[in-house]
Amino acid sequence: MKFKVVPTPPESLEYIETAHRAVPLVAGSVDDCCARMMAKANVPARDQAREWLTFLQALGLATEGDSGFSRIRKEYDTADLAAAFRERVFGADDLLTLLEAADEPLTSAEVFERFEDHVPNWERHRNPETWEDIWTERVHRLLEWAVLLNLVDRTGDGYRA
């Protein structure tokens, strides 16, 4: 399963540990889990907390059951997170493949132009007036996460795999 949610990247990967510890060991309701993320991981809003919970699930650090989210106890490193990101976050593998095929660094806008065909039609129809803005931001977030996970280098000219 691929997860579409990509929260705004933190300043450093150390925040992943903080967010991971904020997920309860015993599943609580989604509302309780969001409140806990807000309190323990300093997430400013409930919708952002929900994004983080889903993203942690994509990274293999949380699971969602019938009663809510719970933390998966596991040791991990940047390579583990990078592999999960590429495999389980929608668009990450396609974006990285585009960068790997590029002969030179690409700007975020250039990556979006090449990625645009990967945006599902239902996303285009769901937000016909704003899908490009939404996906331009999503591509930028994917790029910044890829930088944090050492999958991509940010250069003065853009991004390079």
ZIDA-V510327 format. One record per residue. N is the residue number from 1. RES is the residue in one small letter. PHI is phi in whole degrees, 0 to 359 (none if undefined). NEAR is the number of other C-alpha atoms within 8 Angstrom. D_LAST is the distance of its C-alpha to the last C-alpha in Angstrom with 1 decimal. Layout:
BEGIN
{{N/RES/PHI/NEAR/D_LAST} {N/RES/PHI/NEAR/D_LAST}}
END
This chain:
BEGIN
{{1/m/none/3/24.4} {2/k/254/8/21.5} {3/f/252/10/21.9} {4/k/272/7/21.3} {5/v/291/8/22.0} {6/v/223/11/19.3} {7/p/291/9/21.2} {8/t/301/5/20.3} {9/p/296/8/18.1} {10/p/283/6/20.2} {11/e/294/5/20.1} {12/s/212/6/19.1} {13/l/291/9/18.7} {14/e/301/6/22.3} {15/y/296/9/23.4} {16/i/303/7/22.4} {17/e/297/8/25.2} {18/t/297/10/27.6} {19/a/295/12/26.8} {20/h/299/11/27.1} {21/r/292/8/30.5} {22/a/285/10/31.7} {23/v/285/14/31.7} {24/p/293/12/35.2} {25/l/289/8/35.9} {26/v/254/7/38.5} {27/a/306/12/37.6} {28/g/239/12/39.0} {29/s/299/9/39.2} {30/v/302/10/36.2} {31/d/298/7/38.1} {32/d/296/8/38.7} {33/c/295/13/35.2} {34/c/295/12/34.0} {35/a/298/10/36.7} {36/r/294/12/35.7} {37/m/299/14/32.0} {38/m/295/13/33.4} {39/a/284/8/35.8} {40/k/268/10/33.8} {41/a/246/10/30.2} {42/n/58/7/31.4} {43/v/275/11/30.0} {44/p/286/7/32.0} {45/a/217/7/32.8} {46/r/299/10/33.6} {47/d/296/6/31.2} {48/q/289/10/28.3} {49/a/297/14/29.7} {50/r/297/10/29.7} {51/e/301/11/26.0} {52/w/297/11/25.2} {53/l/299/12/27.4} {54/t/293/11/25.7} {55/f/294/12/22.2} {56/l/297/11/23.6} {57/q/295/11/24.9} {58/a/299/14/21.6} {59/l/280/11/20.3} {60/g/82/9/23.4} {61/l/253/12/25.2} {62/a/212/16/27.9} {63/t/224/10/30.0} {64/e/247/10/32.1} {65/g/244/8/35.6} {66/d/300/4/38.8} {67/s/261/9/39.6} {68/g/135/11/36.3} {69/f/264/17/33.3} {70/s/218/14/33.4} {71/r/282/14/31.2} {72/i/265/9/29.9} {73/r/282/6/30.8} {74/k/196/5/28.1} {75/e/275/4/26.2} {76/y/211/7/22.5} {77/d/225/6/19.6} {78/t/301/8/16.1} {79/a/297/8/15.0} {80/d/296/8/17.7} {81/l/297/11/16.6} {82/a/297/12/13.0} {83/a/295/8/14.5} {84/a/295/12/17.0} {85/f/302/11/14.7} {86/r/295/10/12.8} {87/e/278/9/16.2} {88/r/245/11/18.6} {89/v/259/15/17.2} {90/f/303/8/17.9} {91/g/92/9/15.0} {92/a/297/11/12.2} {93/d/296/10/11.7} {94/d/299/9/12.2} {95/l/298/13/9.8} {96/l/294/12/6.8} {97/t/297/8/8.5} {98/l/299/11/8.8} {99/l/292/13/5.4} {100/e/295/8/5.2} {101/a/277/6/8.6} {102/a/284/9/8.4} {103/d/277/4/9.9} {104/e/215/5/9.4} {105/p/300/11/8.1} {106/l/243/13/9.7} {107/t/286/9/12.2} {108/s/301/12/12.9} {109/a/295/8/15.8} {110/e/292/8/14.0} {111/v/297/13/11.7} {112/f/300/11/15.1} {113/e/303/7/16.9} {114/r/282/8/14.7} {115/f/274/11/14.9} {116/e/311/7/18.6} {117/d/293/6/19.9} {118/h/274/7/18.7} {119/v/287/9/20.9} {120/p/299/7/24.0} {121/n/301/6/27.2} {122/w/296/6/29.1} {123/e/291/9/26.8} {124/r/294/10/27.7} {125/h/284/7/31.4} {126/r/292/7/31.5} {127/n/229/8/30.5} {128/p/299/7/31.3} {129/e/272/5/31.5} {130/t/234/7/28.6} {131/w/301/11/25.9} {132/e/295/7/23.7} {133/d/296/7/23.9} {134/i/299/8/23.4} {135/w/282/10/20.3} {136/t/297/11/18.8} {137/e/294/8/19.3} {138/r/297/9/17.9} {139/v/298/12/14.6} {140/h/298/9/14.5} {141/r/297/12/15.4} {142/l/300/12/12.8} {143/l/298/12/10.1} {144/e/292/9/12.1} {145/w/295/9/12.6} {146/a/297/11/9.0} {147/v/295/11/9.1} {148/l/301/10/12.5} {149/l/269/12/11.5} {150/n/61/9/9.1} {151/l/266/10/6.3} {152/v/219/12/4.4} {153/d/256/9/6.2} {154/r/266/9/8.9} {155/t/244/8/10.4} {156/g/298/4/13.8} {157/d/262/8/12.7} {158/g/147/10/10.4} {159/y/236/14/6.9} {160/r/223/13/3.8} {161/a/288/8/0.0}}
END
